[in-house]
C-alpha cells in the first residue's frame, strides 16, 4: 500500500492494536470494562477456534474489526477473511490492518455478501453511525444515503479462493443475515462451520422477516441453534 494514498483518521488503542475510526464512533460505546466489544462472543470464539490448528474465521459485517482483532491477538495461527461494504468503514479497517502489519493474516473485501452476485442498493449513515448500514434501511440510526455496492454469494466467493476449510463464520449484517445464509447453502452443507449470528427482530422487519424465518431455515439444513447473548445466536451442524 502506498502511504501517500492514505487518509489519516483518528485512532484508539484496542487490545494490542491501533484502530482507526471517527472519534465519536458509536461502536466504541459497546466496549465494556474488560476493554472488549461483545465480550461474551469474543471469548466464545477464542475458545472454539483454539480447538483447531491454523483455524480460519470469516467476519461478515466486519466494520472496524472489533471482533476480528482480539481473535488475532489471542490466536497466533488464526487467519481471517473480513467483509465490509461501506467505503468509509472499509477505509478505516484497511488503515488499521496496514498500520498493525496484519495484512498476512487478514484478507478484507469491500463486498456485501448476499444471495446474488450483483450491484445492490446499500443504505449508509453518518460517519459515527455506520454500524446501522445495510442492504435495507432499518430506520434505527437516523437518515441514510443510498449507494450501490458489489454483492456476492458465499458459495461463489468460497469457490473462488479454492474452497478452504473454514471453522467459524460471524454474520452481523443488520437484518440481511438470511440473504447471506441463502447465498452460502452449498458452503454450509459442505464445510459445516460454526455460525455466530446477530438476529434482531427490529432489523429483520426491514426485510419482512421474523427470527423464526432464520431458525427454520437453519433447521432445514440440519443446524441447531442456541442463544449466546441478547441478539447473538450460535448455530452448529447437528
C-alpha positions as CSV (number, residue, x, y, z in Angstrom):
1,X,0.0,0.0,0.0
2,X,1.3,3.5,-0.9
3,X,1.3,5.6,2.3
4,X,0.7,8.7,0.1
5,X,-2.8,7.4,-0.7
6,X,-3.9,7.0,2.9
7,X,-6.3,9.4,4.5
8,X,-5.3,9.8,8.2
9,X,-8.1,9.3,10.7
10,X,-8.2,9.4,14.5
11,X,-7.5,6.2,16.3
12,X,-7.9,4.5,19.6
13,X,-6.0,1.6,21.2
14,X,-7.9,-1.6,21.4
15,X,-6.4,-4.9,22.6
16,X,-2.8,-4.6,21.3
17,X,-3.7,-2.7,18.2
18,X,-4.2,0.9,16.9
19,X,-7.8,1.1,15.5
20,X,-8.9,3.9,13.2
21,X,-12.4,5.5,13.2
22,X,-14.3,8.6,13.8
23,X,-13.6,9.9,17.4
24,X,-17.3,9.6,18.3
25,X,-17.8,6.3,16.6
26,X,-20.8,4.6,18.1
27,X,-19.2,1.1,18.4
28,X,-16.8,2.3,21.0
29,X,-19.8,2.7,23.4
30,X,-20.0,-1.1,23.3
31,X,-16.5,-1.6,24.6
32,X,-17.0,-2.9,28.2
33,X,-15.0,-2.8,31.3
34,X,-12.8,-5.7,30.0
35,X,-12.0,-3.4,27.1
36,X,-13.7,-5.7,24.6
37,X,-16.6,-5.2,22.2
38,X,-19.1,-8.0,22.6
39,X,-17.0,-9.6,25.3
40,X,-19.1,-12.9,25.5
41,X,-19.0,-13.5,21.8
42,X,-15.2,-12.8,21.6
43,X,-14.3,-15.2,24.4
44,X,-16.6,-17.8,23.0
45,X,-15.0,-17.6,19.6
46,X,-11.5,-17.7,21.1
47,X,-12.4,-20.9,22.9
48,X,-13.8,-22.6,19.8
49,X,-11.1,-21.5,17.3
50,X,-8.3,-22.6,19.6
51,X,-9.5,-26.2,19.2
52,X,-8.1,-26.1,15.6
53,X,-4.6,-25.9,14.1
54,X,-4.4,-22.9,11.7
55,X,-8.0,-22.0,12.1
56,X,-9.9,-19.8,9.6
57,X,-12.6,-17.3,10.6
58,X,-14.9,-15.3,8.3
59,X,-16.1,-12.0,9.6
60,X,-19.2,-10.8,7.6
61,X,-20.0,-7.3,8.6
62,X,-16.6,-6.7,10.0
63,X,-17.0,-3.0,10.4
64,X,-13.8,-1.6,12.0
65,X,-12.6,-5.0,13.2
66,X,-13.6,-5.0,16.9
67,X,-14.4,-8.8,16.8
68,X,-11.6,-9.9,14.5
69,X,-8.8,-8.0,16.2
70,X,-8.9,-9.7,19.6
71,X,-9.1,-13.0,17.9
72,X,-5.9,-12.3,16.0
73,X,-4.3,-11.1,19.2
74,X,-5.2,-14.3,21.1
75,X,-4.8,-17.0,18.4
76,X,-1.5,-16.6,16.7
77,X,-2.1,-19.2,13.9
78,X,-5.5,-17.7,13.0
79,X,-6.3,-16.3,9.6
80,X,-9.4,-14.2,8.8
81,X,-11.4,-13.2,5.8
82,X,-13.4,-10.0,6.5
83,X,-16.2,-8.3,4.6
84,X,-17.2,-4.7,5.0
85,X,-19.0,-2.9,2.1
86,X,-19.3,0.7,3.4
87,X,-16.5,2.7,1.7
88,X,-15.7,4.8,4.8
89,X,-15.7,2.0,7.3
90,X,-13.7,-0.2,4.9
91,X,-11.1,2.6,4.7
92,X,-10.8,2.6,8.5
93,X,-10.4,-1.1,8.6
94,X,-7.8,-1.0,5.8
95,X,-5.8,1.6,7.6
96,X,-6.0,-0.5,10.9
97,X,-4.7,-3.6,9.1
98,X,-1.9,-1.7,7.4
99,X,-0.6,0.1,10.5
100,X,-0.7,-3.0,12.6
101,X,1.0,-5.1,9.9
102,X,-1.8,-7.7,9.8
103,X,-2.0,-8.0,6.1
104,X,-0.7,-11.5,6.0
105,X,-3.3,-12.7,8.5
106,X,-6.5,-10.9,7.5
107,X,-7.7,-10.5,3.9
108,X,-10.5,-7.9,3.6
109,X,-13.1,-7.3,0.9
110,X,-15.3,-4.3,0.1
111,X,-18.2,-6.5,-0.7
112,X,-21.7,-7.2,0.8
113,X,-22.3,-10.9,0.9
114,X,-25.9,-11.7,-0.1
115,X,-27.9,-14.2,-2.1
116,X,-26.9,-12.8,-5.6
117,X,-23.8,-11.7,-7.4
118,X,-24.8,-8.2,-8.4
119,X,-24.7,-4.5,-7.5
120,X,-27.4,-3.6,-5.0
121,X,-28.6,-0.6,-3.0
122,X,-26.9,-0.1,0.3
123,X,-28.0,2.4,2.9
124,X,-25.3,4.3,4.8
125,X,-25.5,6.6,7.8
126,X,-23.4,9.4,9.2
127,X,-19.7,8.5,10.0
128,X,-20.4,7.8,13.6
129,X,-23.4,5.6,13.0
130,X,-22.2,3.3,10.2
131,X,-22.9,0.1,12.3
132,X,-26.5,0.6,11.2
133,X,-25.7,0.4,7.5
134,X,-27.2,-2.4,5.4
135,X,-29.0,-3.6,2.2
136,X,-32.2,-2.2,3.7
137,X,-32.9,0.9,5.8
138,X,-33.9,-0.4,9.3
139,X,-34.8,3.2,10.4
140,X,-32.8,2.7,13.6
141,X,-29.9,5.0,13.1
142,X,-31.2,8.3,11.5
143,X,-31.1,9.5,8.0
144,X,-29.4,7.4,5.2
145,X,-27.9,7.8,1.8
146,X,-28.4,5.1,-0.8
147,X,-25.3,4.0,-2.7
148,X,-24.5,1.0,-4.8
149,X,-22.3,-1.8,-3.6
150,X,-21.0,-5.1,-5.0
151,X,-22.7,-8.2,-3.7
152,X,-21.5,-11.8,-3.9
153,X,-22.6,-15.1,-2.6
154,X,-20.6,-17.0,-0.1
155,X,-20.7,-20.0,-2.4
156,X,-19.1,-18.1,-5.3
157,X,-16.5,-16.3,-3.1
158,X,-15.6,-19.6,-1.3
159,X,-15.1,-21.4,-4.6
160,X,-13.0,-18.5,-6.0
161,X,-10.5,-18.9,-3.2
162,X,-10.1,-22.6,-3.5
163,X,-12.8,-23.9,-1.2
164,X,-10.7,-24.0,2.0
165,X,-11.9,-25.5,5.3
166,X,-13.4,-22.6,7.4
167,X,-14.0,-23.2,11.0
168,X,-16.3,-20.3,12.1
169,X,-18.4,-17.6,10.5
170,X,-19.8,-14.4,12.1
171,X,-22.7,-12.8,10.3
172,X,-23.8,-9.3,11.5
173,X,-25.5,-7.6,8.6
174,X,-28.3,-5.6,10.2
175,X,-31.1,-7.9,9.1
176,X,-29.7,-9.4,5.9
177,X,-28.4,-12.5,7.7
178,X,-30.8,-14.8,5.9
179,X,-29.8,-13.5,2.5
180,X,-26.2,-14.3,3.4
181,X,-27.1,-17.8,4.6
182,X,-29.1,-18.5,1.4
183,X,-26.1,-17.4,-0.7
184,X,-23.9,-20.0,1.1
185,X,-26.1,-23.1,1.1
186,X,-23.5,-25.3,-0.7
187,X,-20.7,-23.9,1.5
188,X,-22.6,-24.6,4.7
189,X,-23.6,-28.1,3.7
190,X,-20.1,-29.0,2.7
191,X,-18.0,-27.3,5.3
192,X,-20.4,-27.2,8.3
193,X,-18.8,-24.2,10.0
194,X,-19.8,-22.9,13.4
195,X,-22.1,-19.9,12.9
196,X,-22.4,-16.8,15.1
197,X,-25.4,-14.7,14.0
198,X,-27.0,-11.5,15.0
199,X,-30.7,-12.0,14.9
200,X,-32.5,-8.7,15.6
201,X,-36.3,-8.7,15.3
202,X,-36.2,-4.9,14.6
203,X,-33.6,-5.2,11.8
204,X,-35.4,-8.2,10.3
205,X,-38.6,-6.1,9.9
206,X,-36.9,-4.1,7.1
207,X,-36.7,-7.4,5.2
208,X,-40.2,-8.5,6.0
209,X,-38.8,-11.3,8.1
210,X,-39.0,-12.6,11.7
211,X,-36.4,-14.6,13.7
212,X,-38.3,-17.9,13.0
213,X,-37.6,-17.5,9.3
214,X,-33.9,-17.8,10.1
215,X,-34.4,-20.5,12.7
216,X,-36.5,-22.6,10.4
217,X,-34.0,-22.2,7.5
218,X,-31.2,-23.4,9.7
219,X,-33.2,-26.4,10.8
220,X,-33.8,-27.3,7.2
221,X,-30.0,-27.7,6.6
222,X,-29.5,-29.6,9.9
223,X,-28.2,-26.8,12.0
224,X,-29.2,-26.4,15.7
225,X,-29.0,-23.1,17.5
226,X,-28.7,-21.6,20.9
227,X,-28.8,-18.1,22.3
228,X,-25.5,-16.7,23.5
229,X,-26.2,-13.2,24.5
230,X,-29.1,-10.8,23.8
231,X,-29.4,-10.9,19.9
232,X,-26.4,-13.2,19.3
233,X,-27.1,-16.9,18.4
234,X,-24.7,-19.8,17.9
235,X,-25.6,-22.4,15.3
236,X,-23.9,-25.8,14.8
237,X,-24.4,-28.7,12.5
238,X,-26.4,-31.4,14.3
